[in-house]
Amino acid sequence: MENLIALLVAAPLVGAALLLCGGKRLDRTGAWIGSLFAVASFAVAAVLFADMLGKSAEDRAVHQHLFSWIPVGGFQADVGFQLDQLSMTFVLLITGVGSLIHIYSIGYMEHDERRRRFFGYLNLFLAAMLLLVLADNYLLLYVGWEGVGLASYLLIGFWQHKPSAATAAKKAFLVNRVGDVGLSIAIMLMFTTFGTFAFGPVLAATGDTSEGKLTAIGLMLLLAACGKSAQVPLQSWLGDAMEGPTPVSALIHAATMVTAGVYLITRSGAIFNAAPDAQTAVVAVGAVTLLFGAIVGCAKDDIKKALAGSTMSQIGYMILAAGLGPIGYAFAIMHLVTHGFFKAGLFLGAGSVMHGMNDEVDMRHYGGLRKYMPVTFVTFGLGYLAIIGFPGLSGFFSKDKIIEAAFAKGGTEGWILGGAALLGAAITAFYMTRVMLMTFFGEKRWAETPGAAAPGQQVQHPHESPKVMTIPMIVLAVGSVFAGALFSVNEAFVTWLEPVTSFAHGHSPLSATAITASTIVVLLIGVGLAWQMYGRKPVPAVAPRGSLLTRAARRDLLQDDFNHIVLVRGGEHLTRTLVYLDHSVVDGAVNGTAASMGGLSGRLRQLQSGFVRSYAVQMLGGAAVLVAATLLMRGV
């Protein structure tokens, strides 16, 4: 069965090659070809999963060595795949959700002239993401990591005729490069420390390595994770990335690419377990980001940007859990999978709303859409209930476990992390209820006839999306409802991942019942506040000025302003200073030395006049000096 592993990557890669190189002859069938290769990869994953289930837990990990990539002396870089419980979880998520999004895109991108290329980019992304999670060494993981960055750049800027989309793509690319530098430095440190890139030898040797080196490697891996997973301080690209087509938002910014950082930290768990300072930095980043993203999501009127803030926050929960070590790794991945279902469903639901509203994204121009889009309303609503942690749905099981693990950290740190996770749950309930109320409830705030349209408001004819779009939404809604309960039966998911991630029961100062009760209470508080503000009162078509915090949240808590002042202007001043030092000090010293030598040589050259009489006078003068000196010395 291990011979099938390469097919997981090969199928979408071949699809990408066909669609991107096949020319216009594939324009009509390109969407179906791309979807077929995605489904084929999922079929191979299902076969491998079934085979893995038939083995004992210790024998489930398989390796496939393809070839030696760079064998040079003591430097050995191989291309090989590793399929274990952790990578299989990601493979099923990537190919399963990816296939549904491909099918959804057939309807969503139906009228786009360049949709063949779009599906080629989607296939390329799947291939790169699968390479990332299947690699058996960090160097090959880096190839997939960069491939994902390239594909996301192409997909975010797919509608490149829009300046905002082109700018967003460049911004995502540049911010991710900062994180990628961290990963490249970490890989270099690994090779100099362990002499290899392979996961097995590197992770097995952490017990014999100094804590300082492991801390440096861990911090660089965290920097890489912050870039890909849009965590503070490299989170600024995610909101702008919503300029891409909605299926891109669902695939890249909900279910797959932004989870790459969580995978990297979990896969490198042995390094962080042996480096407590790096592990503390991970939980700090996760706690800060889950609150940062939640606050931003509260103030966005663009439905996709509100969901983008939510994604940032939910990935923060996963990073927080991964930073807790063995008590949190399994729960981080569990929430990652459930989040893949309900957040992909929410993004596809947002795309369905946009499809029925002439691409309008401002929720203040929605209202009452549940009557016109019943399937979208029900599927979006189930995703909404799942993400806020409604009892019995997926988010309830996975998020509760993270909150419990945060409290189990112990001491003051445990109370701080647990409190932050609970506060994040309350804010999540608020902003998602706000999205639900502004979109599907209340009076309509859109115009059906040109005469009824307010200045700047489009004429709308809301309608339900075709089945090719609604069926994937229904499947994701089913996962949003049942996945968490399925994973929690007899701790099935924890047992599944334990051979790879290890697991330890934490000792929380609060009982599981008390934590569950607390999460339900904060959920009700968040829903109640949102209902008070957006359910009982008419929603104005134009956003009010709002409080200082609201205005800051609309501007992403001034993250772009901070980056402009600190990085852009700071970089400009640093560059000018370096240029001045280069010209005045470095070049000045060089040029000054050259000028001094030139002046000295010019003066010495004046002594060489070319006239014999001058040389005779000089010789006479020299002889006179020598005679005088000789006489003086004799006199002494």
C-alpha positions in Angstrom: 0.0 0.0 0.0 2.9 2.4 0.6 3.4 2.5 -3.2 0.1 4.4 -3.4 1.3 7.3 -1.3 3.0 9.1 -4.2 -0.3 9.0 -6.1 -1.8 11.3 -3.5 0.5 14.1 -4.7 0.8 12.9 -8.3 -2.9 13.1 -9.1 -3.5 16.8 -8.4 0.0 17.6 -9.8 -0.9 15.9 -13.1 -4.2 17.8 -13.1 -2.4 21.1 -12.6 0.0 20.3 -15.4 -2.8 19.4 -17.8 -4.9 22.4 -17.0 -2.1 25.0 -17.1 -0.3 23.6 -20.2 -3.3 22.2 -22.1 -4.4 25.5 -23.6 -7.8 26.7 -24.6 -9.0 23.3 -25.8 -9.6 22.4 -22.2 -11.6 25.5 -21.3 -15.0 23.7 -21.4 -13.9 20.7 -19.5 -11.2 22.1 -17.3 -13.4 22.5 -14.2 -14.4 18.8 -14.4 -10.9 17.6 -15.1 -9.6 19.5 -12.1 -12.4 18.2 -9.9 -11.8 14.6 -11.1 -8.1 14.7 -10.1 -9.0 16.1 -6.7 -11.6 13.3 -6.1 -9.1 10.7 -7.4 -6.6 11.9 -4.7 -9.3 11.6 -2.1 -10.2 8.1 -3.3 -6.5 7.0 -2.9 -6.5 8.6 0.6 -9.7 6.6 1.5 -8.0 3.3 0.4 -4.9 4.1 2.4 -7.0 5.1 5.5 -8.9 1.8 5.3 -5.7 -0.1 5.1 -4.2 1.8 8.1 -7.3 1.0 10.2 -6.6 -2.7 9.7 -3.2 -2.4 11.3 -2.2 -2.1 15.0 -1.4 1.3 16.2 2.4 0.6 16.3 2.5 -0.6 12.7 0.4 2.1 11.0 3.3 4.5 10.0 4.6 3.7 6.6 7.5 5.2 4.6 8.1 5.5 0.9 11.5 6.4 -0.3 11.5 7.7 -3.9 15.0 8.9 -4.6 18.0 10.7 -3.3 17.6 14.3 -4.3 21.0 15.8 -3.4 23.7 13.3 -2.3 26.8 15.3 -1.9 29.5 14.1 0.6 28.0 14.3 4.1 24.9 16.2 2.8 22.1 13.8 2.0 18.7 15.2 0.9 16.1 12.5 0.1 12.6 12.6 -1.4 10.5 10.3 0.7 7.0 10.2 2.2 5.8 9.4 5.7 2.2 8.4 6.2 1.2 8.1 9.8 -1.9 9.0 11.8 -1.0 12.7 11.9 -0.3 13.0 8.2 -3.3 10.8 7.3 -5.6 13.1 9.2 -4.4 16.1 7.2 -4.5 14.1 3.9 -8.2 13.2 4.4 -9.0 16.8 5.3 -7.1 18.3 2.4 -8.4 15.9 -0.2 -11.9 15.6 1.2 -12.7 19.3 1.8 -10.6 20.2 -1.3 -12.7 17.9 -3.5 -15.9 19.5 -2.2 -14.6 23.0 -2.8 -13.6 21.9 -6.4 -17.1 20.7 -7.0 -18.6 23.9 -5.5 -16.3 26.0 -7.7 -17.8 24.4 -10.9 -20.9 26.5 -10.2 -19.3 29.5 -8.5 -16.8 30.1 -11.3 -19.1 29.0 -14.1 -19.0 32.3 -16.0 -15.3 33.2 -15.4 -13.4 33.2 -18.6 -10.2 31.9 -16.9 -11.7 29.1 -14.8 -9.5 26.4 -16.5 -6.5 28.2 -15.0 -8.3 28.7 -11.7 -8.8 24.9 -11.4 -5.2 24.4 -12.4 -4.1 26.6 -9.5 -6.4 24.7 -7.1 -4.9 21.4 -8.2 -1.4 22.9 -7.8 -2.3 24.0 -4.3 -3.6 20.5 -3.3 -0.4 18.9 -4.6 1.8 21.4 -2.7 -0.2 21.0 0.5 -0.1 17.2 0.3 3.6 17.3 -0.3 4.0 19.5 2.9 2.1 17.0 5.2 3.5 13.8 3.6 7.2 14.7 3.5 9.4 12.6 5.8 12.0 15.4 6.3 12.1 19.1 6.9 13.8 20.0 3.6 11.1 18.3 1.5 8.4 19.9 3.8 10.0 23.2 2.9 9.4 22.5 -0.8 5.8 21.9 -0.1 5.7 25.0 2.2 7.0 27.2 -0.6 4.7 25.6 -3.2 1.7 26.4 -1.0 2.9 30.0 -0.8 3.2 30.2 -4.6 -0.3 28.7 -5.2 -1.9 31.0 -2.6 -0.3 34.0 -4.3 -1.7 32.9 -7.7 -5.2 32.2 -6.2 -5.5 35.3 -4.0 -4.5 37.5 -7.0 -6.5 35.5 -9.5 -8.8 38.4 -10.3 -5.7 40.5 -11.0 -7.6 43.1 -13.0 -8.6 44.4 -9.5 -5.8 46.4 -8.0 -6.9 45.4 -4.5 -6.5 41.7 -5.4 -3.1 42.2 -6.9 -2.0 44.1 -3.9 -3.4 41.5 -1.5 -1.5 38.8 -3.3 1.7 40.6 -3.0 1.1 41.4 0.6 0.4 37.8 1.5 3.5 36.7 -0.5 5.8 39.2 1.3 4.5 38.6 4.8 4.8 34.9 4.3 8.4 35.3 3.1 9.2 36.6 6.6 7.9 33.4 8.2 9.7 31.3 5.5 13.0 32.8 6.5 12.3 31.4 10.0 11.7 27.9 8.6 14.9 28.1 6.5 17.0 29.2 9.5 15.4 26.4 11.6 16.4 23.8 8.9 19.9 25.1 8.8 20.2 24.9 12.5 18.9 21.3 12.4 21.5 20.2 9.9 24.4 21.8 11.8 23.1 20.3 15.1 21.8 16.9 14.1 23.5 16.4 10.7 20.2 15.4 9.1 16.8 16.8 8.0 14.7 13.6 8.6 11.9 13.8 11.2 12.9 10.6 12.9 16.6 11.3 13.7 16.0 14.9 14.5 13.1 14.4 16.9 14.8 11.4 18.5 18.0 13.4 19.2 16.3 16.2 21.1 17.1 14.7 24.5 20.8 14.9 23.8 20.8 18.5 22.6 21.3 21.7 24.5 18.2 23.6 25.5 19.5 26.8 24.0 19.8 25.3 20.5 16.4 23.7 20.7 14.9 27.0 21.8 16.4 28.8 18.8 15.1 26.1 16.5 11.6 26.2 18.2 11.4 30.0 17.9 12.3 29.9 14.2 9.6 27.2 13.6 7.1 29.4 15.5 8.0 32.3 13.2 7.3 30.1 10.2 4.0 29.0 11.7 3.0 32.6 12.4 3.5 33.5 8.7 1.5 30.6 7.3 -1.2 30.5 10.0 -1.7 34.3 10.2 -0.7 34.6 13.8 0.5 37.7 15.6 2.7 39.4 14.5 2.4 38.1 10.9 -1.4 38.2 10.7 -1.9 41.3 8.6 -2.2 39.5 5.2 -5.3 37.3 6.0 -8.0 39.9 5.9 -6.7 41.4 2.6 -6.6 37.8 1.1 -10.4 37.8 1.0 -10.0 39.6 -2.3 -9.6 36.2 -3.9 -12.6 34.1 -5.1 -14.6 32.7 -2.2 -13.6 29.1 -2.9 -10.1 30.2 -2.4 -11.0 31.6 1.0 -12.7 28.3 1.9 -9.8 26.1 0.8 -6.8 28.1 1.7 -7.9 30.4 4.5 -10.2 28.0 6.4 -9.4 24.4 6.0 -5.8 23.9 4.7 -3.1 26.4 4.2 -3.6 28.4 7.5 -3.4 25.1 9.4 0.1 24.4 8.1 1.6 26.2 11.1 -0.3 24.0 13.5 0.9 20.9 11.6 4.5 22.2 11.8 4.4 22.7 15.6 2.6 19.4 16.3 5.0 17.5 14.0 7.9 19.1 15.8 6.5 18.4 19.3 9.6 16.8 20.6 11.6 20.0 20.0 9.1 22.2 21.8 8.7 19.7 24.7 12.5 20.0 25.3 12.4 23.8 25.0 10.0 25.2 27.6 10.8 28.8 26.6 9.8 28.2 23.0 6.7 26.4 24.1 5.7 29.4 26.3 6.1 31.6 23.2 3.8 29.3 21.3 1.0 29.6 23.9 1.5 33.3 24.2 1.1 33.8 20.4 -2.0 31.6 20.4 -3.7 33.4 23.3 -3.0 36.8 21.9 -4.1 35.9 18.4 -7.4 34.2 19.4 -8.4 37.4 21.1 -7.0 39.7 18.4 -8.9 37.9 15.6 -12.1 37.7 17.6 -12.1 41.5 18.3 -11.4 42.2 14.6 -14.3 39.9 13.5 -16.7 41.9 15.7 -16.4 45.1 13.7 -16.3 43.9 10.1 -19.3 44.5 7.8 -17.7 42.6 4.9 -19.0 39.0 5.5 -15.8 37.4 4.2 -13.5 39.6 6.3 -15.6 38.9 9.4 -15.0 35.2 8.7 -11.3 35.9 8.2 -11.1 37.4 11.7 -12.8 34.3 12.9 -10.3 32.1 11.2 -7.4 34.0 12.7 -9.0 33.5 16.1 -9.8 29.8 15.7 -6.2 29.1 14.5 -5.1 30.9 17.6 -7.0 28.3 19.7 -5.1 25.5 17.8 -1.7 27.2 18.3 -2.6 27.7 22.0 -3.4 24.0 22.3 -0.3 22.9 20.4 1.8 25.0 22.8 0.4 23.1 25.8 2.5 20.1 24.8 1.2 16.5 25.1 -2.0 17.6 26.9 -3.0 19.7 23.9 -1.5 18.3 20.7 -4.4 15.9 20.0 -7.0 18.6 20.8 -5.3 21.1 18.5 -5.6 18.7 15.6 -9.2 17.7 16.6 -10.2 21.4 16.5 -8.3 21.8 13.3 -10.4 19.1 11.6 -13.8 20.2 13.0 -12.9 23.8 12.1 -12.1 22.6 8.5 -15.7 21.4 8.3 -17.6 24.3 9.7 -15.4 27.1 8.5 -15.2 25.8 5.0 -19.0 25.5 5.1 -19.3 29.1 6.4 -17.1 30.4 3.6 -19.0 28.5 1.0 -22.2 29.8 2.5 -20.9 33.3 2.3 -20.0 32.6 -1.4 -23.6 31.4 -1.9 -25.0 34.6 -0.4 -22.7 36.6 -2.7 -23.7 34.5 -5.7 -27.3 35.4 -5.0 -26.7 39.0 -4.2 -24.6 40.1 -7.3 -21.3 39.7 -5.4 -22.4 42.1 -2.6 -20.2 41.5 0.5 -21.6 44.2 2.8 -23.8 42.6 5.4 -25.5 45.9 6.0 -27.1 45.4 2.5 -28.4 42.0 3.4 -31.2 41.1 5.8 -34.0 38.6 5.6 -32.2 36.2 3.2 -33.4 33.1 5.0 -36.7 33.3 3.0 -34.9 33.4 -0.3 -32.0 31.1 0.3 -33.3 28.3 2.6 -30.5 25.7 1.9 -27.8 28.3 2.4 -29.5 29.5 5.6 -29.7 26.0 7.1 -26.2 25.0 6.2 -24.7 28.3 7.2 -26.7 28.1 10.4 -25.3 24.7 11.3 -21.8 26.0 10.8 -22.6 29.0 12.9 -23.9 26.7 15.8 -20.8 24.5 15.5 -18.3 27.4 15.6 -19.8 29.0 18.7 -19.7 25.7 20.5 -23.4 24.9 20.7 -23.8 21.7 22.8 -23.7 18.6 20.7 -22.1 20.1 17.6 -18.5 19.7 16.5 -17.1 22.9 17.9 -18.5 22.2 21.3 -16.4 19.0 21.7 -13.1 20.3 20.3 -13.1 23.8 21.7 -14.2 22.7 25.2 -11.2 20.3 25.3 -8.8 23.1 24.4 -10.3 25.3 27.2 -10.0 22.4 29.6 -6.4 21.8 28.6 -5.6 25.5 29.0 -6.8 25.5 32.6 -4.8 22.2 33.1 -1.6 24.1 32.4 -1.7 24.9 36.1 -0.8 27.9 38.2 -1.3 31.5 37.2 -0.5 30.7 33.6 -3.3 28.1 33.5 -5.8 30.6 34.8 -4.7 33.3 32.3 -4.8 30.9 29.3 -8.1 29.4 30.4 -9.6 32.8 30.9 -8.4 34.0 27.5 -9.9 30.9 25.9 -13.2 31.5 27.7 -13.3 35.2 26.7 -12.5 34.2 23.1 -15.5 31.8 23.2 -17.8 34.6 24.3 -16.6 37.0 21.6 -16.9 34.2 19.0 -20.6 33.8 20.0 -21.1 37.5 19.7 -19.5 38.2 16.2 -20.9 35.0 14.6 -24.4 35.8 15.9 -23.9 39.3 14.5 -23.1 37.8 11.1 -26.1 35.5 11.3 -28.5 38.2 12.3 -27.3 40.8 9.8 -27.4 38.3 6.9 -30.4 36.1 7.3 -32.7 37.9 9.8 -34.4 41.3 10.1 -35.9 43.4 7.4 -34.3 43.4 3.9 -31.8 46.2 3.4 -31.3 45.6 -0.3 -33.2 47.1 -3.3 -35.2 44.9 -5.7 -35.9 47.7 -8.2 -33.6 50.5 -9.5 -35.9 53.2 -8.1 -35.7 51.8 -4.6 -31.9 51.7 -4.5 -30.1 54.1 -2.2 -27.0 55.9 -3.5 -24.3 53.4 -4.0 -26.5 50.5 -3.3 -26.9 47.7 -5.9 -30.1 46.3 -7.2 -30.4 42.7 -5.9 -32.4 39.6 -6.9 -31.5 37.1 -4.1 -31.9 33.4 -5.1 -30.7 30.0 -4.0 -27.5 28.6 -5.5 -27.5 25.7 -7.9 -27.1 22.1 -6.5 -23.5 21.8 -7.6 -22.9 24.5 -5.0 -25.4 23.5 -2.3 -24.5 19.8 -2.2 -20.9 20.5 -0.9 -22.4 22.9 1.6 -24.8 20.2 2.9 -21.9 17.6 3.2 -19.8 20.1 5.2 -22.8 20.9 7.4 -23.2 17.2 8.2 -19.5 17.2 9.2 -20.1 20.3 11.3 -22.8 18.5 13.2 -21.4 15.0 13.8 -17.6 15.1 13.5 -16.9 16.3 17.1 -19.2 13.7 18.7 -17.7 10.9 16.5 -14.1 11.9 17.5 -15.0 12.1 21.2 -16.6 8.6 21.6 -14.2 6.7 23.8 -11.6 9.4 23.1 -11.3 7.9 19.6 -9.4 10.9 18.1 -6.9 11.1 21.0 -6.3 7.3 20.8 -5.8 7.6 17.0 -3.1 10.3 17.3 -1.4 9.2 20.5 1.3 7.1 18.9 2.5 10.1 16.9 1.8 13.1 19.2 1.8 11.4 22.6 -0.9 12.3 25.1 -1.0 13.3 28.8 -4.0 14.0 30.9 -3.9 17.4 32.5 -5.1 18.2 36.0 -7.4 21.2 35.7 -8.4 23.1 38.8 -11.9 23.1 37.4 -13.9 20.0 36.7 -15.0 19.2 33.2 -18.6 19.9 34.2 -17.7 23.4 35.5 -15.8 24.2 32.3 -18.6 23.0 30.1 -21.1 25.1 32.2 -18.8 28.1 31.9 -18.5 27.8 28.1 -22.3 27.6 27.8 -22.8 30.6 30.0 -20.3 32.8 28.0 -21.9 31.5 24.8 -25.3 32.7 26.0 -23.8 36.0 27.0 -22.3 36.5 23.6 -25.4 35.5 21.8 -27.5 37.7 24.0 -25.4 40.8 23.5 -25.5 40.3 19.7 -29.3 39.9 19.8 -29.6 43.0 21.9 -27.5 45.0 19.4 -28.5 43.5 16.0 -31.7 41.5 16.6 -34.0 43.7 18.5 -33.1 46.9 16.6 -33.0 47.6 12.9 -29.6 47.4 11.4 -28.7 50.7 9.7 -27.6 50.5 6.1 -24.6 52.7 6.9 -22.3 51.8 9.8 -22.4 54.2 12.7 -19.2 55.8 13.9 -18.8 53.5 16.8 -16.5 53.5 19.8 -12.8 54.0 19.7 -12.3 50.2 20.0 -14.8 49.6 17.2 -13.1 52.1 14.9 -9.7 50.4 15.7 -11.1 47.0 15.0 -12.5 48.1 11.6 -8.9 48.9 10.8 -7.7 45.5 12.0 -6.6 47.0 15.4 -4.2 49.3 13.5 -2.0 46.4 12.4 -1.3 48.0 9.0 -0.6 51.3 10.6 1.8 49.6 13.0 3.6 47.8 10.2 3.8 51.0 8.1 5.3 53.0 11.0 7.6 50.4 12.4 8.6 48.4 9.3 8.0 50.6 6.3 9.1 53.9 7.7 11.5 52.3 10.0 13.0 50.4 7.0 13.2 53.6 5.0 15.1 55.4 7.9 17.3 52.4 8.4 18.1 52.3 4.6 18.9 56.0 4.5 21.1 55.7 7.6 22.9 52.7 6.0 23.3 54.6 2.7 24.7 57.6 4.6 27.2 55.4 6.5 28.2 53.7 3.3 28.8 56.9 1.5 30.3 58.9 4.3 32.2 56.3 6.4 32.9 53.3 4.2 33.3 55.0 0.9 34.7 58.1 2.7 37.5 56.1 4.2 38.3 54.4 0.9 38.0 57.6 -1.2 39.9 59.6 1.5 42.8 57.1 1.4 42.9 57.2 -2.4 42.8 61.1 -2.4 45.6 61.2 0.2 47.8 58.9 -1.9 46.9 60.9 -5.0 47.9 64.2 -3.4 51.1 62.7 -2.0 52.0 61.2 -5.4 51.3 64.5 -7.0 53.7 66.4 -4.7 56.3 63.7 -5.2 55.9 63.9 -8.9 56.8 67.6 -8.9 60.3 66.6 -7.8 60.7 64.8 -11.1 60.9 67.8 -13.5 63.0 66.2 -16.3 65.6 69.0 -16.3 69.3 67.9 -15.9 70.2 71.1 -14.2 67.5 70.5 -11.5 68.9 67.0 -10.9 72.5 68.4 -10.7 71.4 71.0 -8.1 69.7 68.2 -6.1 72.8 66.1 -6.2 75.0 69.0 -5.2 72.6 69.8 -2.3 72.6 66.1 -1.2 76.4 66.0 -1.4 76.6 69.2 0.7 74.3 67.7 3.3 76.4 64.5 3.5 79.6 66.5 3.8 78.2 68.7 6.5 76.9 65.7 8.4 80.2 64.0 8.2 82.1 67.0 9.6 79.6 67.4 12.4 80.0 63.8 13.4 83.8 64.1 13.5 83.5 67.2 15.6 81.4 65.3 18.1 
